[in-house]
């Protein structure tokens, strides 16, 4: 339990970073006309850095848990933010309507 508490700053930092990437990226992709999907690499960098720091400091099990929480947050809340902010995904409105949070969850779980 104490390791999880020690990992809270990393978790909060990761959640804030992902929220900034999703929010700023959605707005920028719409205004500048680039595909929002390119920001996946920025999110992967956040997962990698947070996971690396946490595993060195607190161990692999806590690092996996924190990375899983951050990725779950991005796959649900981040997806809803990008949809609400009309991110340029390169998909038509009909294709976007088919995608839901319930579609994203199995994709996230398959990564772990």
N, C-alpha and C positions, 0 to 999 in steps of 0.2 A: 504494500500500500504506500509506503514511504517513497518508493521509486516512482510510482505513478504521480504522486504529488510533486516530486522533483522534476518530472517531465512536463508539468502543466505549462511552464513558460514556453517550451518548445511547441506544445500543442496550440496554445493561443497564438503564438507567432506564426505558425503554419496556417491556421484558420484566417488570420488577418491577411497574410500574404496571398492566399488563394482568393479571398474575397476581393482584394484590390485587383488582382489579375483578371478575375471574372468581370468585375464592374467596369474598370477602365478599358479592358480589352473589348467588351461588348460595345461600349460607346465609340471607341476608336475604330473598331472594325466597320461599324455602320457609317461613321463620318468619313473615314479614309478609304473605304471600299475594299479592304483586304478580308480574307477568309478568317473567321474567328477560330477555326480549327488549328491554325498555326500556333496559337497560344498554348497548345497542349504541351509543347516543349518547355515553356516557362513553368507550367505546373509540375512537370516531371522533375525539373531542377529543384523545385521546392521540396517535393517528396524525397528526392535523393539527399539533399543537404540536411533536412530535418532528420531523416532516418540515419544518416551517417553520424551526425552529432549525438543523437540520442543513444545509438548503439555503442558508441565509444564511452559515453558517460554512464549510461544506466543499463546497458545490456540489450541483446537482440530482441527479446520478448517484448519489452516495453517499446522499442523502436517500431516493431511490426504493429503493435496496437495503436500507437500514435499515428503512424502512416495510414493505417486502415481507417481511423476516425477522420483524418483529414481528407482522404480520398472519398469516403462516404459523404462527407459534407459537400465536397465539390460536385460529386455526382448528383446530388439532390438539390441543395440550396444554390450552388453555383449554376446548375442547369436552369433552375427557375429564374435566377437573376438575369442570365443571358437571354432567356426567352422574353422576360418582361422588358428588357432594355433593347429588344429587337436586334440582337447581334447578327452580323452578316455571316450566316453559316453556309451560304451557297445552296441552300435548299429552298424549294418552293413552299408556299404556305400549306399546301396539301401534305407535302412530305413532313413538314414540321408538326402538323397536327397528329400524325401517326406516332411521332416520338413522344414518349411520356417518361416520367420518373421511373415508372415500373419497367420500362424498357432499359433504362440506364443501370438499374441495380444489378441485374445478372451480369452485365458487362463488367461492372466494378468488381463483383465477387469472383469472376473468372480470372481476374488479374492476380488474385492472391491464392 
